[in-house]
Structure formats: structure tokens, C-alpha cells
Amino acid sequence: MDNKDLVEHLVALKVMRLTKPALVSPKIVTCDFKDLPGNILNNFLKDDATAVVQMETLAAGQFLLLPQSFGNIYLGETFSCYVCVHNETSQPVQSVSIKADLQTSLQRVPLTTQNHTPVMLDVDETLSDVIHHEVKDLGTHILVCEVTYMSNYNTLVSFRKFFKFEVMKPLDVKTKFCNVESDDVFLEAQVQNITSGPIILE
């Protein structure tokens, strides 16, 4: 392990891929008001922002799960992610900036949309960016996120994080030519969905 890996930085970098949340079956715990917890568990359900009055066990937020990893993405999809830098110290951090690139086997694509002017992050403040990019190449892609800031010793410090994901084919197409007696040639195309979900062809 490098000495650079042991450095504690003044800011934390978090990256989350933005995709549709998955449906989950929540384990909802309720109790009778005569039980030992009283109404604590029931009040907790009522306080959920997505709860419906008199139907607190059906709050939408309990049935949705945000992505836990980058997972795979299919060719032609738009890759979207949320990049966030958070000041975790008890003092302001100067000259904070984010840079994000997408590295493929063929090229390196700059993705950052924010103004590149460094900013000051006050205590508990964040600097964030939402990135969108249409994926046009198959194979391994690496999202490279670099954060730069001014250290307590008035020197510029930077660190990088790498997030790897695979871009896969969504469809498999097989073709076959058929000759008929009238000298016409017919082309038969078989299109197979090889993704993990349904696809609508337009």
C-alpha cells in the first residue's frame, strides 16, 4: 500500500450511479399500543415522508432500493451518476474542485459539467455534479474522479477514485438467407434480448 493511500483527506468523495430503483419486499415491524414499545414503531412509520395516512405500512420509500453498486450498463444507454464532495472537517476547505473522466479502451472522455473554478466548502457543505454520457463502446469502462483542494499547509492536494463497470450488448442478432424457387431471396433476422429485463422495440 502506498503512503498516499494512508493520507486522511479533508474532504470525502462519494459517487452513486443514477438508475431506476429496484422493487424490494420490506420487513415492516409494527406493534400494538399495549406492547412494551408502545407507539414508537407505529410513529416511526407515520413519520415517513412517503407514508399515506391510515396506510403507513404501504409507504413507497419502503418498497424502493437505490443501486448498491455500479453494475452493468448496456450499449446505447445513457450512463448517469451523482458525484459529491463533502467537507467532513470542522473548518472551511479552500479551492475545492471535481474532475471526472470516462476511460475506455479507445479514448478518455471528459464528463464534468460544473464550472472548473475552485470553490470554498464550509463545514458540512458539499460540492456536487450530475454526469450524463451516452455509452457507445462495448467492454470495460472506468470512471475516474479526481478531487483537488487546498490543504492546511497551503499546498494543493488531490486524490482520485476509480469505478469500473462493463458495457454489454443488449441484443443478439442472427441472420439467415432463404432462396425460393422464384429466384427471390428472403432475409430472416432473429433478434434476441440478452439483457436482464424487457426491451421495447420502436
N, C-alpha and C positions, 0 to 999 in steps of 0.2 A: 504494500500500500504506500502511495506517495505521501510525502509530508503535506502536500497541497490538499489531500483528501481529509486531513485531520484538522484543518483550519475551521474554526467556527465563524460563520459569516453573520453580518449584522442583519441581513435580510434573508427571507426564505422564498424559494421558488416553488410554485405548485402549478401543475398542468393537468387539465381534465379534458378528455375528448368529449365533444358535444354530440350526442346521439339521442335517439328516442329512448326513453327509459323502458326497462323491461317490466312486465307484469309479474308480481310475486304474490304468494299467499301468506299474508301476515299472521302472526300469532298474537291475537288480541286478548289481553287479560283484563277482565272486569271482576267486580265483586259486589256482594250485597252490602248495603249501608250498615247492616248489623255485624258484618265481619270485622276482624281486627283492623284492616287498613281503612275501614270506613269508606268515605267517598274519594279518597286520594286517587285511586286508579281511574275512577269514572271522570273525575275533574280533569285529570291529565288528558283523557280522550277529548273532552269538551273544549280544552284549550287549543287543540289542533286547528290551525288556520283553515284547513280544508274540510273540517267537520261540518256535517249537516245537522241542524237542530233536531233532536229526538232520534237521530240515526248516527250517533257518534262512532259506532263501530264500522261504519262504511266510509270513513274519510279517505279521499282519493290518494292522499300522500302515503297512506299505509300500503297501498297496492302497487306503488311505482318504485323501481330501483334504478338509481343512476348507474352509469357504467363504472365498473370497478377496475377495468384495465383498458388499454388501447384496442385490443382485439384485432380483428382483420377488417380490411376495407376492400370493396370491390371496384374494379376498373370502371371509370366514368362517374363514380360517386364524388360528392364534394366532401373533402376532409375538413372538419371544423373542430377547433379546440379553444379552450379558455386558458390563457396564460396569466398568472398572477404573481406579483412580488409583494411580500408583506414585511413591514418593519416590525420585528419582534423585540426590539430593544426598548430601553427607557429614555431614549434621546433621538432627536431627528437624524436622519441619514441623508447626506447630500449627494447630488449628481447621480441619481439612480436612473438607469435605462435598461430596456429589454431589447434583445435582438433574437429573432427566430428565423431559421432557415430549414428547408426540407432537402435532405441529401438523398439522391437516388443513384443508381449505378451509372447514369448518364450525365446528370447535371446537379447543380446546387441552386435551389430556388429561394430567394429572399421572401419571407412571408409577413414580416412585421408591418402593421398598418399605422401604428401610432407615430406621432411626431418624434423624431430621434433626439430632440432637445432633452438633456437630462433634467430631472425634477428632484425636488426635495420631498422626502417622505417623513411626515411627522410620526409620532408614536402611534402604533397600531393602524397606520394608514396603509393603503395598498395602491399599487400601480398595476393596471390590468389591460389586457388586449384580447380581442376575439379574432381568430385567424380562420380564413376560409381559403381552400385551394382545391380545384378540380384535379383529381388524380388521373394521369394519362399514361402512366408506365406501370408495367407489372413488376413484381419482385419486391425485394426488401427496400423499405424507406426508413430513414432516420430523421426524426425531428430534433434539431439541435437548438437549444435555448441557451442564450448567454446573457447573464446579468452583470452589469458594471455599476460600481458605486464608489464613493469616496470613503476611505477608512478613517479611523480615529487619528491616524498618523498623517493625514492629508496626502495619501497616495491612492491612486486609482487601483481598485481591486476588482477582479472579475472571476466568475466561475461559470461552468457550463454543465448542463444536464442533457442526456441523450435518451430519446424514447423511440424504440424500434417497433415497426409494425409491417405486416405483409399486405401487399396489394394483389388480389386474386382475380381470376376470370369469373364473371358472373354467369356466363353462358358457354355451353359447348355446342358447336355447330358441326353437323356431319352432312355431307352432300353425296348424292348418288345420281348418275345419269342413266336414263332409261331410253333405249331406242325402240321405236314401234315400227310396224310394217309400212306406215305411210311416210317413212323417212323423217318423221318428226322426232325431235329429241326433247324429252322431259327431264327437268331437274327436280329431284326430290331433296328437300332440306329438312333435317331433323334438328330442332332447337331444344336443348335440354337445360333446365335451370339447375345449376350446380351450387347455388347459394343455400344458406340455411333458412331462408324464408321465401315467401311468394314474390313473384315479379309480375308486373302488369306490362304487357307489350302494347304500344300505341301505334 
